[in-house]
Amino acid sequence: MATLLDYCSLVRSKNAGPFTLTFDFMCHDQHTYQALTNTGILNRTLFAGLFNTTENEILVVNHPRALAVKVSLPRPSIQGDLHDSDCYAGQQYAPLMELQLPELP
């Protein structure tokens, strides 16, 4: 099996304002971008389950010219809240690194 790092040169999470969390998946090349989007693994169901939100609050956008996929969703805690354990949201991608993907064709 493969992981996101086999498909992507960059996987990151960050704030998109104090209420929104965003993820960027930037692929190595056209071949890996096409293979990643063909798996369909980066979908609203996955993120809803991982981040305890509803699917209709999640936006998944494929950017073929940038060889990237962007996912945005509400932050689990408002940035800076007493219960916010990751103020810049830079560690929120960690659970995704264990995803099992098909080997690249």
Secondary structure, DSSP 8 states (H G I E B T S, - for coil): -B-HHHHEEEEEEEESSTTEEEEEEEESSHHHHHHHHHHT-SSHHHHHHHHT--GGG-EEEEEGGGTEEEEEEE-SS-TT-TT-S-TT-TTTTGGGGG--B----
